[in-house]
Amino acid sequence: MFVDTATVFIISGHGGRGCVSFRREKYLPNGGPDGGDGGDGGSVFFIGEINLNTLSRFRHTPKLVAQNGQPGGSNNCSGKKGKDLLVKVPCGTMVRNAETEELLCEILEPGIKVMLAHGGKGGRGNQHFATSVNQAPRHVEEGKPGVACTAALELKVIADVGLVGLPNAGKSSLISVVSHARPKIAGYPFTTLRPHLGVIERPDYRSIVMADIPGIIEGAAEGKGLGIQFLKHVERTRVLLAVIDISEFADPPADKAFKIVQQEIKKFGRSLSEKKMLIAVNKIDLDPEQTLLSRFISRLSKEDAQRVYPISTVTRKGLGALITALDRALTAD
């Protein structure tokens, strides 16, 4: 199940208590204090994992608790440090304080650890409190408590290209033929219920990561349909690719569909409308005379018309030119 938000309760480990102890060995009647220090509590770390794409595990394990430090022992033995808790999260996860909404961190790269809660420091044993006037101290320190906080997690998919368009425009078909992604494809709206990522291999060991999100409908930016839940996933993309159905069966027709996509992206805000956008006019195999394609282009601005790439995911016509254009747009940054 795809989940892109979750709330977790984080507790780092408490520090262990210092020890009260005195040396008692043969021939050493006045050995003095030898109570060891308590171990530090474990810390809680988040670490980016490239193979994860959902926060669903946190719906079942909403409490993340690191191990407490062990108390100190005699003979100046320190307690064992609590084990750190390493929590794997998808790259693109934002972590906020659930109460203040302050952004604590963003996990953007795999393998990099970010500390969310530092473990409590272990208390000192009585060996540290011996003085000339108190050579047998019975005072020790309690370990410092760990940090407790409630964090709100939000996942925003990281990709180079984000596909946007109305339901049934052919976004899932496109990503399935240019990559190894296998989203659900069917002849009814909203077959895509969660973002899908596909990797397009390029020369010189380069690749383009493409994200397919659920279809946008008119009013998505105000909360209608599924689009508003997933438009945030194209915030991190570098280039947008609008997929438009050019066939005579398209409802609404291509020019109106493109206007809806434009207006919903603009209403959503967050600089989404400032991103580069290419236009993939899909299903040209159903427009053999290119009558509908020519009419669509004639109704675009001159700038938009230069960014149109006719394609067919059925015959695969035009896909090479589209991928080359996307590659060029990405490398031009």
C-alpha positions as CSV (number, residue, x, y, z in Angstrom):
1,M,0.0,0.0,0.0
2,F,1.4,3.4,-0.9
3,V,1.5,5.8,2.0
4,D,3.1,9.2,1.7
5,T,2.4,10.7,5.2
6,A,2.8,9.3,8.7
7,T,3.2,10.4,12.3
8,V,5.8,8.7,14.5
9,F,6.7,9.1,18.2
10,I,10.5,9.1,18.6
11,I,12.3,8.4,21.9
12,S,16.1,8.2,22.2
13,G,17.6,6.0,24.9
14,H,18.1,7.2,28.5
15,G,21.6,7.3,29.9
16,G,22.4,4.6,32.5
17,R,22.8,5.4,36.2
18,G,26.3,5.7,37.7
19,C,27.3,3.0,40.2
20,V,28.1,3.3,43.9
21,S,30.9,0.8,44.7
22,F,34.1,0.6,46.8
23,R,37.2,-1.5,46.2
24,R,37.3,-4.4,48.6
25,E,40.5,-6.4,48.0
26,K,42.8,-8.3,50.2
27,Y,45.5,-6.0,51.6
28,L,43.6,-2.9,50.3
29,P,41.3,-2.1,53.2
30,N,41.0,1.5,52.1
31,G,40.7,1.0,48.3
32,G,38.3,3.9,47.8
33,P,35.3,4.3,45.5
34,D,35.3,2.5,42.1
35,G,31.8,3.0,40.8
36,G,31.7,3.1,37.0
37,D,29.8,5.5,34.8
38,G,26.5,4.6,33.2
39,G,26.4,4.1,29.4
40,D,25.0,6.7,27.0
41,G,21.6,6.1,25.6
42,G,21.2,5.1,22.0
43,S,20.3,7.8,19.4
44,V,17.7,7.6,16.7
45,F,18.9,8.1,13.1
46,F,17.1,8.2,9.8
47,I,18.9,6.9,6.8
48,G,17.9,7.3,3.1
49,E,17.1,4.0,1.3
50,I,16.7,4.1,-2.5
51,N,14.7,0.9,-2.7
52,L,11.9,2.2,-0.5
53,N,9.0,4.3,-2.0
54,T,6.4,4.3,0.8
55,L,6.0,5.2,4.5
56,S,3.5,2.4,5.1
57,R,5.7,0.7,7.7
58,F,5.2,3.6,10.1
59,R,1.5,3.0,10.1
60,H,2.2,-0.3,11.9
61,T,5.2,0.8,13.9
62,P,4.4,4.4,14.9
63,K,6.8,4.4,17.9
64,L,10.6,4.4,17.3
65,V,12.6,3.8,20.5
66,A,16.3,3.5,20.9
67,Q,18.0,1.3,23.6
68,N,18.7,2.7,27.0
69,G,22.3,2.8,28.3
70,Q,23.3,0.2,31.0
71,P,24.1,1.3,34.5
72,G,27.7,1.4,35.6
73,G,29.4,-1.4,37.5
74,S,32.1,-1.9,40.1
75,N,35.8,-1.9,39.5
76,N,35.4,1.3,37.4
77,C,33.5,-0.5,34.7
78,S,31.3,1.7,32.6
79,G,27.9,0.6,31.5
80,K,27.3,-0.5,28.0
81,K,26.1,2.2,25.5
82,G,22.6,1.8,24.3
83,K,22.2,0.6,20.7
84,D,21.4,3.3,18.2
85,L,18.2,2.9,16.2
86,L,18.7,3.2,12.4
87,V,15.5,3.8,10.6
88,K,15.4,3.4,6.8
89,V,13.1,5.9,5.0
90,P,12.6,6.6,1.3
91,C,14.7,9.3,-0.3
92,G,12.6,12.4,-0.5
93,T,11.2,12.1,3.1
94,M,10.6,15.4,4.9
95,V,10.6,15.3,8.7
96,R,8.7,18.0,10.7
97,N,8.0,18.6,14.3
98,A,4.4,17.5,14.5
99,E,3.5,20.3,17.0
100,T,5.3,23.3,15.6
101,E,5.5,22.1,11.9
102,E,9.2,23.1,12.0
103,L,11.2,21.3,9.3
104,L,13.7,19.2,11.1
105,C,15.4,17.6,8.1
106,E,15.0,16.2,4.6
107,I,16.4,12.9,3.6
108,L,17.4,13.3,0.0
109,E,20.4,11.0,-0.6
110,P,20.7,7.3,0.1
111,G,23.1,6.0,2.8
112,I,23.5,9.3,4.7
113,K,22.5,9.2,8.4
114,V,20.6,12.1,10.0
115,M,20.2,12.2,13.8
116,L,16.7,12.9,14.9
117,A,17.1,12.3,18.7
118,H,20.4,12.3,20.6
119,G,20.7,9.7,23.3
120,G,20.9,10.8,27.0
121,K,24.3,10.9,28.6
122,G,25.2,8.3,31.2
123,G,25.5,9.4,34.8
124,R,28.9,9.4,36.6
125,G,29.8,6.8,39.2
126,N,30.9,7.6,42.7
127,Q,34.6,7.5,41.7
128,H,34.2,11.0,40.4
129,F,33.0,12.5,43.7
130,A,35.8,11.5,46.0
131,T,37.4,14.5,47.8
132,S,39.9,15.0,50.5
133,V,37.1,15.5,53.0
134,N,34.8,12.8,51.5
135,Q,36.8,9.8,50.5
136,A,33.9,7.4,50.5
137,P,31.2,9.2,48.5
138,R,27.9,7.6,48.0
139,H,26.7,10.2,45.6
140,V,26.2,9.3,41.9
141,E,24.5,10.9,38.9
142,E,21.3,9.6,37.3
143,G,21.6,9.2,33.5
144,K,20.2,12.0,31.4
145,P,16.8,11.2,29.9
146,G,16.5,10.6,26.2
147,V,14.8,13.0,23.8
148,A,11.1,12.4,23.0
149,C,9.3,14.1,20.2
150,T,6.5,13.5,17.7
151,A,7.5,13.8,14.1
152,A,5.4,14.2,11.0
153,L,6.8,12.4,7.9
154,E,5.9,13.4,4.4
155,L,7.3,11.7,1.3
156,K,7.8,13.6,-1.9
157,V,9.1,11.4,-4.8
158,I,12.4,12.5,-6.3
159,A,12.6,12.2,-10.1
160,D,14.0,14.0,-13.1
161,V,10.8,14.1,-15.1
162,G,7.2,14.3,-13.7
163,L,4.3,13.1,-15.9
164,V,1.2,15.3,-15.6
165,G,-2.1,14.9,-17.4
166,L,-5.7,14.0,-17.2
167,P,-6.9,10.5,-16.5
168,N,-6.5,8.1,-19.4
169,A,-4.1,10.4,-21.3
170,G,-1.6,7.5,-21.5
171,K,0.9,8.4,-18.8
172,S,1.1,4.9,-17.4
173,S,1.4,3.5,-20.9
174,L,4.2,5.9,-21.7
175,I,6.3,5.1,-18.6
176,S,5.8,1.3,-19.2
177,V,7.2,1.4,-22.8
178,V,10.2,3.7,-22.1
179,S,11.3,2.0,-18.8
180,H,10.9,-1.2,-16.9
181,A,8.1,0.2,-14.7
182,R,4.9,-1.8,-14.8
183,P,2.0,0.4,-13.5
184,K,-1.6,-0.7,-13.8
185,I,-3.0,0.1,-17.3
186,A,-6.8,-0.1,-18.0
187,G,-9.5,1.7,-20.0
188,Y,-11.0,3.6,-17.1
189,P,-10.0,6.6,-15.1
190,F,-7.7,6.6,-12.1
191,T,-6.0,3.3,-12.7
192,T,-2.9,4.9,-11.2
193,L,-3.5,5.2,-7.4
194,R,0.1,5.9,-6.4
195,P,3.2,7.4,-8.0
196,H,5.3,5.0,-10.1
197,L,9.0,5.5,-10.9
198,G,10.6,4.3,-14.1
199,V,14.3,4.5,-15.1
200,I,15.2,5.3,-18.7
201,E,18.7,4.2,-19.7
202,R,20.7,6.7,-21.7
203,P,24.2,6.5,-23.3
204,D,27.4,6.8,-21.2
205,Y,25.7,5.0,-18.2
206,R,23.4,7.9,-17.6
207,S,19.7,7.5,-16.7
208,I,16.5,9.5,-16.5
209,V,14.1,8.9,-13.6
210,M,10.5,9.4,-14.6
211,A,7.6,9.7,-12.1
212,D,4.0,8.9,-13.1
213,I,1.4,10.4,-10.8
214,P,-2.4,9.9,-10.7
215,G,-4.4,11.9,-13.3
216,I,-5.3,15.5,-12.6
217,I,-8.9,16.7,-13.0
218,E,-10.3,20.1,-13.1
219,G,-10.4,21.5,-9.5
220,A,-7.5,19.2,-8.4
221,A,-5.7,22.1,-6.8
222,E,-8.8,22.6,-4.6
223,G,-8.9,19.0,-3.5
224,K,-11.0,17.3,-6.2
225,G,-10.1,13.8,-7.3
226,L,-6.7,12.3,-6.5
227,G,-4.4,15.0,-8.1
228,I,-4.0,17.2,-5.1
229,Q,-2.7,14.3,-3.1
230,F,0.1,13.7,-5.6
231,L,0.9,17.0,-7.3
232,K,3.4,17.5,-4.4
233,H,5.4,14.5,-5.8
234,V,6.3,16.5,-8.9
235,E,7.7,19.4,-6.8
236,R,11.1,17.8,-6.7
237,T,11.2,17.0,-10.4
238,R,13.3,19.1,-12.7
239,V,11.1,18.9,-15.9
240,L,7.4,18.4,-16.3
241,L,6.0,16.4,-19.2
242,A,2.3,17.0,-20.0
243,V,0.7,14.0,-21.6
244,I,-2.3,14.9,-23.8
245,D,-4.7,12.6,-25.5
246,I,-5.1,13.8,-29.1
247,S,-7.7,11.2,-30.2
248,E,-11.2,12.0,-31.2
249,F,-12.4,10.0,-28.3
250,A,-10.7,12.3,-25.8
251,D,-13.0,14.0,-23.3
252,P,-12.3,16.8,-22.9
253,P,-10.6,17.5,-26.2
254,A,-6.8,18.1,-26.3
255,D,-6.8,21.9,-26.2
256,K,-9.1,22.0,-23.2
257,A,-7.2,19.2,-21.4
258,F,-3.9,21.1,-21.8
259,K,-5.5,24.3,-20.3
260,I,-6.8,22.3,-17.3
261,V,-3.3,20.9,-16.7
262,Q,-1.8,24.4,-16.9
263,Q,-4.4,26.0,-14.6
264,E,-4.2,23.3,-12.0
265,I,-0.4,23.4,-11.9
266,K,-0.6,27.2,-11.6
267,K,-3.2,27.0,-8.8
268,F,-1.1,24.5,-6.9
269,G,1.7,27.0,-6.7
270,R,5.0,26.2,-5.0
271,S,6.9,27.3,-8.1
272,L,5.5,24.3,-10.0
273,S,4.5,26.5,-13.0
274,E,8.1,27.8,-13.3
275,K,9.5,24.4,-14.2
276,K,10.4,23.5,-17.7
277,M,7.5,21.7,-19.5
278,L,7.4,19.6,-22.6
279,I,4.2,18.4,-24.2
280,A,3.7,14.8,-25.3
281,V,0.7,14.6,-27.6
282,N,-0.2,10.9,-27.3
283,K,-2.3,8.5,-29.5
284,I,-1.3,10.0,-32.9
285,D,-2.0,6.5,-34.3
286,L,-5.7,7.4,-33.9
287,D,-5.1,10.6,-35.9
288,P,-3.4,9.3,-39.1
289,E,-4.1,12.5,-41.1
290,Q,-2.8,14.7,-38.2
291,T,-5.9,16.8,-38.5
292,L,-6.5,16.9,-34.7
293,L,-2.8,17.4,-34.0
294,S,-2.6,20.4,-36.4
295,R,-5.7,21.9,-34.8
296,F,-4.2,21.5,-31.3
297,I,-0.9,23.1,-32.2
298,S,-2.6,26.0,-33.9
299,R,-4.4,26.8,-30.7
300,L,-1.2,26.9,-28.6
301,S,1.1,29.9,-28.1
302,K,4.2,30.0,-30.3
303,E,6.3,29.0,-27.3
304,D,4.2,26.1,-26.3
305,A,3.9,24.9,-29.9
306,Q,7.7,24.5,-30.1
307,R,7.6,22.1,-27.1
308,V,5.1,19.6,-28.7
309,Y,6.3,16.1,-29.3
310,P,3.7,13.8,-31.1
311,I,4.0,10.2,-29.9
312,S,2.1,6.9,-29.9
313,T,2.7,4.5,-27.0
314,V,1.1,1.7,-29.1
315,T,3.3,2.0,-32.2
316,R,6.1,3.7,-30.2
317,K,6.4,6.4,-32.9
318,G,8.1,9.6,-31.7
319,L,9.3,8.1,-28.4
320,G,13.0,8.5,-29.4
321,A,12.7,12.2,-30.2
322,L,10.7,12.8,-27.0
323,I,13.4,11.1,-24.8
324,T,16.2,13.0,-26.6
325,A,14.3,16.2,-25.9
326,L,13.9,15.4,-22.2
327,D,17.5,14.5,-21.9
328,R,18.5,17.8,-23.6
329,A,16.2,19.7,-21.2
330,L,17.7,18.0,-18.2
331,T,21.4,18.5,-19.2
332,A,20.7,22.2,-20.1
333,D,20.2,23.0,-16.4
